[in-house]
Amino acid sequence: MTNNLRYIIKKCLVIAGAIIATLLITSQLAMAAQKNVRGTAIEWGNSTWLLADDGELQSAGGDIGQAPPLHDVLSNDGIEPGQVKEY
């Protein structure tokens, strides 16, 4: 009888772990889907960049060419260069 109870407890723990893992993954995917990548559009040379609310700067295509430094472009657009966390 004790072996059967241990088996049932182990199975319940495995199922509970799978449910918790699924919830964690689902919540992370939901948070990623809510990211606003259309926060601010920036023209840098002949390229367009998107600054998300979380500070991520993403290229939307084009060529930077002989454009001024990024911090100058951001400042001219009224954006504090420190807002950019990664690119």
Sequence and secondary structure as in RCSB ss.txt:
>XXXX:A:sequence
MTNNLRYIIKKCLVIAGAIIATLLITSQLAMAAQKNVRGTAIEWGNSTWLLADDGELQSAGGDIGQAPPLHDVLS
NDGIEPGQVKEY
>XXXX:A:secstr
 HHHHHHHHHHHHHHHHHHHHHHHHHHHHHHHHT  TTSEEEEETEEEEEE TTSBEEEEEEE TT   HHHHHH
HTT  GGG  B 
